[in-house]
Amino acid sequence: MDDPHIHGERKVLQAGADYRNAVASTLGLVADAPTVVTTGCGVEVPYAMTSARPESVTCLACREHGHREHLAMAGQIEQLSRMPGTAMLTAEETAEAVRWLQDRAARYRSSGGPEDQLG
């Protein structure tokens, strides 16, 4: 039976065109989009059945995975910013990055409709 859901990639923080564009501009290499990816819920699906936009992900397990991953990264950035010798970002830049990640996590939690409720 075909899976009707739109999933999120397991490596949700490295998913989407923005990430590939950043890698391409940094390294000068352009990688093809994968044809099949492993999702946050652990299944393999065609890349076309995934989305990097939280609102488009309809698989509840993938939404929860995206929520957790973004909150974990926000926590890591906050923790690293307080360590001596890690002044790569200003306090303002760190706060902005943390807010962005927390907002993105909240978007995975919010619902586009009753079928997307996480409880």
N, C-alpha and C positions, 0 to 999 in steps of 0.2 A: 504494500500500500504506500502511496506517495505521501510524503510529509508536507502538509500545507503551510507549515510555519516558516516565518522569516527568523533566522537565527543570528546570533552574534558570534564572532570568532573567539576561540579560546584565548588567543593573544590579543584581547580587545584593545589594549593600549597601543598595539602596533598594527591595527587594522585600518583599512581605508586608504583612499588616494592621498590624503594629506601626509600620512606617514611615508608612503612610497615616494612622494614628491620630495620630502625632506631628505630621504636617503639618496635619491637621484641627484639632488642639487649639491649634497655634501660629497658624494663619491664620484659623481659623474657617470653613474651606471643606472640604467633603467631596467628594472625587473618587471617581467610580465606578471599580471595578476594570476594567482593560482586558479586552477580549474576546480579543485576540490579542497575544502578546508575542514579542519576539526573545529567544532563549535564549543561554546561554553558549557553545553549540556553533554558533551562527549561524543556526539555523533559526527560522522563525516557527511557533508552535504556539498552540492555544487556551490561554487563561489557566488553565483547569481542568486542563491537563496539566502544570502546573508546581508546584513546592513551594519554600517558603522554608526548610524543614527539611532540613538536609544528609542525614540518614539516609533521607529519602524520595526523593531524586534518584537515578534509576537510569541516566541517561545519563552514561557515563564522562567524556566531554568536558566536560559541564556540571559534574560533580563537580570535575574538575581546574581548571576556570575559577573555581569558588567558592573552592577552596583558594588559588589564586594571588591572587585579589582580596582575600581576608581577610588574607593575609600582607602584601600590599602596603600595605593600610590600616594595619595594625599598625606597619609600618616608618615610614610617613609620620607617624603620631602620635608615635612615639618621636623621630623627627628634629625635628619641629616643637616638641616639648616642651623641647628643648634650646636653642632659639633665644631670644635676648634679646627681651623684650617680649611673649612668648606665655604669660603666666601665667594663662590662662583655667581651667586645670585644675591641681589640686595634683599633686605627684609621685605620691601614692597613687592619685588618680583616674586619672592617666595610666597607671600600672602596671596598674590594674584593667581599663581599656579595652583595653590591649595584650594582657593575659592572655585576656580574653573573645574578642578577635579571633583570637588564636592557637589557642584551644580550638575555636572555630568552624571554623577552617581544618583542624584535625586531624580534626574530625568529617566533613568532606568527604573526607578521605583514608581514614578508617576504613571498613570494609566491613560491610554488613548481610548479606552472603552471598557465595558464591564468584563469582556473576555480576557483582558490583560491584567486584571487585579492580582496583586501579589499577596493580599490578605492583610 
